[in-house]
Every structure is written in structure tokens, then in C-alpha cells.
Amino acid sequence: MRTSKTRLASGAGDGGAEGSGGRQWARADATRHALLTAALQVFADRGYADAGIAEIVERSGISVGSLYHHYGGKAGLYVALWEDLTAEQEASAAQAVSAARKDGESDPIALFTAGARAYLRVCWERREAARLFLAGEGPSGSSLMRRSRAQHWIAQNTKLLRGPSGDEPAGRPEQVLSLVLTTVIGEAGREIATAENETEAAEIIDEVCRILIRLAR
């Protein structure tokens, strides 16, 4: 998105080829956004297995040819939505940890909890997408994709919880603790995504963070 804005700005003054390229980039970005928005709606309404390309195309107002050009089909849309959500969760958690460090926090458990809170907040803010992926339904290979992602999160959490010694190999107790805490966060995300309202979601997040601190210590 930053690239498209730069191109549009640089070409706006002279109307040259760079401006034309920026407009094409922006149109492609708008097309992808419309397709992903429609796909999420249809997946949420029908479930992945029963979702149809025709309905996604109808809701998006984009041609079926463009859908296949950008995503290759229904599975590609699912993967793109999943990658978008997980990237936002990871970025939000990383930003929270970084902000806590800048404020002078050095306790690994406090930093871990700050990241977990931010991650869980995204589960509420993006609850429609979170519900879709937490349900476990998806195209062939999606379970492996989620398992690989979980392993990545466990490794990151293990490193964070170990503090200054995070670059050294972790022992079995530390690995198991990280596995348990990451699993708690994942299950909590499911509850938060299905909460009745924001107040309930916030209460669950607060309680989960208290539990994480007790378990980690």
C-alpha cells in the first residue's frame, strides 16, 4: 500500500507513465480488497466447503477472471485471508512488546503478556476472520499451514520468555511451558472471537492474561 501511494503521488504532477502505473496499482489493490471482503463474508455465511466462487464474484462485483488472476481460486482466497489475519496478529503483538520495552519494561513475563494481550485483542477486532480459521475448516493443506504457524509462535514465545538468554538453546521445561502458554492463548482466541460483545471480550482477555502470568511464574 505504501508503494501505491508513492507512485500516485510521484505521477500526479506530470500525468506521466509513473502516474498511470500508480493508478493501475491502486485499482489492483481495490480489486483484491473487494474479493477478500466478499470471500470472508461468503466463507462466514456458508463455511469454506459450501462457499461458491459464483457468490463471491457476485458479492464483490469483480469478474471471475480477475478472481482467478489474483488468487487462483477459492483456496487462494482462504490462504490470503489467513495470511492477512496472522500478519496483523503478529505485528500487533510485536508492537506491544516493543512499546513495553521502550517504557522500561524488562521482565520477560510482562513482555510476553503484553504481546499476548495485543494478539487477543486482534482476535476480537477481526472476529469474523478469527472464527473462520479457529473453526479448523479450510482447503487441503490448511491444517499443516496452521500447525507450522503454531510452531513458529511457540518458538518465538520461548525466546521471549527466556529474556536475555533467548538466543541460547531452550531446555525441555522451557519448551513445554511455551507450548502450554501458546495453547492457552489459542484457545482463548476462540472464546474471544465468539464473545457476545466488547465488554465480555475484554473481560476474557484480562482473565487470560492473569492466568498466563500465574502459569509462567
C-alpha positions as CSV (number, residue, x, y, z in Angstrom):
1,M,0.0,0.0,0.0
2,R,2.9,2.4,0.7
3,T,4.2,1.7,-2.8
4,S,0.9,2.6,-4.5
5,K,0.7,5.9,-2.5
6,T,4.2,6.8,-3.5
7,R,3.6,6.1,-7.2
8,L,0.4,8.0,-7.2
9,A,2.0,11.0,-5.6
10,S,5.0,11.0,-7.8
11,G,2.9,10.8,-11.0
12,A,0.2,13.2,-10.0
13,G,2.1,16.3,-11.1
14,D,3.1,15.4,-14.6
15,G,0.5,12.8,-15.6
16,G,3.3,10.6,-16.9
17,A,3.7,6.8,-17.1
18,E,4.5,6.6,-13.4
19,G,1.2,8.1,-12.5
20,S,-0.6,5.7,-14.8
21,G,1.2,2.8,-13.2
22,G,0.2,4.1,-9.8
23,R,-3.5,4.2,-10.8
24,Q,-3.2,0.6,-12.1
25,W,-1.6,-0.5,-8.8
26,A,-4.4,1.2,-6.9
27,R,-7.1,-0.5,-9.0
28,A,-5.5,-3.9,-8.5
29,D,-5.3,-3.2,-4.8
30,A,-9.0,-2.2,-4.7
31,T,-9.9,-5.4,-6.7
32,R,-8.0,-7.6,-4.2
33,H,-9.7,-5.9,-1.3
34,A,-13.2,-6.3,-2.8
35,L,-12.5,-10.0,-3.5
36,L,-11.2,-10.7,0.0
37,T,-14.0,-8.8,1.7
38,A,-16.6,-10.8,-0.3
39,A,-14.8,-14.1,0.3
40,L,-14.7,-13.6,4.0
41,Q,-18.5,-12.8,4.0
42,V,-19.3,-15.9,2.0
43,F,-17.0,-18.2,4.0
44,A,-18.5,-16.9,7.2
45,D,-22.1,-17.5,5.9
46,R,-21.6,-20.8,4.2
47,G,-18.4,-22.3,5.6
48,Y,-15.4,-22.9,3.4
49,A,-16.6,-26.2,1.9
50,D,-20.0,-24.8,0.8
51,A,-18.8,-21.4,-0.3
52,G,-19.1,-20.9,-4.1
53,I,-17.0,-18.9,-6.4
54,A,-20.1,-17.5,-8.1
55,E,-21.4,-16.0,-4.9
56,I,-18.0,-14.5,-4.1
57,V,-17.9,-12.9,-7.6
58,E,-21.5,-11.6,-7.3
59,R,-20.9,-10.0,-3.9
60,S,-17.6,-8.5,-4.9
61,G,-18.7,-7.1,-8.2
62,I,-15.4,-8.4,-9.6
63,S,-15.1,-10.7,-12.6
64,V,-14.4,-14.4,-12.2
65,G,-11.3,-13.9,-14.4
66,S,-9.9,-11.3,-12.0
67,L,-10.5,-13.6,-9.1
68,Y,-8.5,-16.4,-10.7
69,H,-5.9,-14.0,-11.9
70,H,-5.2,-12.6,-8.4
71,Y,-5.9,-15.7,-6.2
72,G,-6.1,-18.8,-8.4
73,G,-9.4,-19.8,-6.9
74,K,-11.2,-20.4,-3.6
75,A,-8.2,-21.9,-1.8
76,G,-6.0,-18.9,-2.7
77,L,-8.6,-16.5,-1.2
78,Y,-8.7,-18.5,2.0
79,V,-4.9,-18.5,2.3
80,A,-4.7,-14.8,1.6
81,L,-7.3,-14.0,4.3
82,W,-5.4,-16.3,6.8
83,E,-2.1,-14.6,6.0
84,D,-3.6,-11.2,6.4
85,L,-5.0,-12.0,9.8
86,T,-1.9,-13.8,11.2
87,A,0.3,-10.9,9.9
88,E,-1.9,-8.4,11.8
89,Q,-1.8,-10.5,14.9
90,E,2.0,-10.9,14.8
91,A,2.5,-7.2,14.0
92,S,0.2,-6.1,16.9
93,A,2.0,-8.4,19.4
94,A,5.4,-7.3,18.3
95,Q,4.4,-3.6,18.5
96,A,3.1,-4.1,22.0
97,V,6.2,-5.8,23.2
98,S,8.4,-3.1,21.6
99,A,6.3,-0.4,23.3
100,A,6.6,-2.1,26.7
101,R,10.3,-2.2,26.3
102,K,10.5,1.4,25.4
103,D,8.6,2.2,28.6
104,G,11.3,0.5,30.5
105,E,9.7,-3.0,31.0
106,S,12.3,-5.8,31.1
107,D,10.5,-8.6,32.8
108,P,10.1,-11.4,30.2
109,I,6.7,-12.5,31.6
110,A,5.4,-8.9,31.5
111,L,6.6,-8.5,27.9
112,F,5.1,-11.9,26.9
113,T,1.8,-10.9,28.5
114,A,1.8,-7.5,26.7
115,G,2.2,-9.4,23.3
116,A,-0.5,-11.9,24.2
117,R,-3.0,-9.2,25.1
118,A,-2.4,-7.4,21.8
119,Y,-2.8,-10.7,19.9
120,L,-6.0,-11.5,21.7
121,R,-7.3,-8.0,21.0
122,V,-7.0,-8.6,17.3
123,C,-9.0,-11.8,17.7
124,W,-11.9,-9.6,18.8
125,E,-11.3,-6.8,16.3
126,R,-11.1,-9.3,13.5
127,R,-13.5,-11.8,15.0
128,E,-15.3,-12.8,11.7
129,A,-12.0,-13.9,10.2
130,A,-10.7,-15.4,13.5
131,R,-13.9,-17.5,13.8
132,L,-13.4,-18.8,10.3
133,F,-9.8,-20.0,11.0
134,L,-10.3,-21.2,14.5
135,A,-13.1,-23.5,13.3
136,G,-10.4,-25.5,11.6
137,E,-12.2,-25.7,8.2
138,G,-10.3,-25.0,5.1
139,P,-8.7,-26.3,1.9
140,S,-6.4,-29.2,1.6
141,G,-3.1,-28.4,3.4
142,S,-4.6,-25.7,5.6
143,S,-4.1,-27.8,8.8
144,L,-0.4,-28.2,8.0
145,M,-0.2,-24.4,7.4
146,R,-1.8,-23.7,10.8
147,R,0.4,-26.3,12.5
148,S,3.5,-24.7,11.0
149,R,2.4,-21.3,12.2
150,A,1.8,-22.6,15.7
151,Q,5.3,-24.0,15.8
152,H,6.7,-20.6,14.8
153,W,4.7,-18.9,17.5
154,I,5.9,-21.4,20.1
155,A,9.5,-20.8,19.1
156,Q,9.0,-17.0,19.3
157,N,7.3,-17.2,22.6
158,T,10.0,-19.5,24.0
159,K,12.7,-16.9,23.0
160,L,10.7,-14.0,24.5
161,L,10.1,-15.8,27.8
162,R,13.8,-16.6,28.2
163,G,14.7,-13.0,28.2
164,P,18.4,-12.1,27.7
165,S,19.3,-15.8,27.2
166,G,16.7,-16.2,24.5
167,D,19.3,-16.9,21.8
168,E,20.6,-19.9,23.7
169,P,19.0,-23.4,23.1
170,A,15.9,-23.8,25.3
171,G,15.6,-26.8,27.7
172,R,12.6,-29.1,27.7
173,P,10.8,-27.4,30.6
174,E,11.0,-24.1,28.9
175,Q,9.7,-25.6,25.6
176,V,6.8,-27.2,27.3
177,L,5.9,-24.1,29.2
178,S,5.9,-22.1,26.0
179,L,3.7,-24.8,24.4
180,V,1.2,-24.7,27.2
181,L,1.0,-20.9,27.3
182,T,0.7,-20.6,23.5
183,T,-2.1,-23.2,23.5
184,V,-3.9,-21.3,26.2
185,I,-3.7,-18.1,24.1
186,G,-5.0,-20.0,21.0
187,E,-8.0,-21.4,22.9
188,A,-8.7,-18.1,24.4
189,G,-8.7,-16.5,21.0
190,R,-11.6,-18.8,20.1
191,E,-13.6,-17.7,23.1
192,I,-12.9,-14.0,22.4
193,A,-13.9,-14.3,18.8
194,T,-17.3,-15.6,19.8
195,A,-17.9,-13.2,22.7
196,E,-21.2,-11.5,22.8
197,N,-19.8,-8.0,23.0
198,E,-16.6,-6.0,23.5
199,T,-17.1,-5.9,27.3
200,E,-17.2,-9.7,27.5
201,A,-14.2,-9.9,25.2
202,A,-12.2,-7.5,27.3
203,E,-13.1,-9.5,30.5
204,I,-11.9,-12.7,28.9
205,I,-8.7,-11.0,27.8
206,D,-8.0,-9.7,31.3
207,E,-8.6,-13.1,32.9
208,V,-6.5,-14.9,30.3
209,C,-3.6,-12.5,31.0
210,R,-3.9,-13.1,34.7
211,I,-3.8,-16.9,34.1
212,L,-0.8,-16.6,31.8
213,I,1.2,-14.7,34.5
214,R,0.4,-17.3,37.1
215,L,1.3,-20.2,34.8
216,A,4.5,-18.5,33.6
217,R,5.8,-17.8,37.2
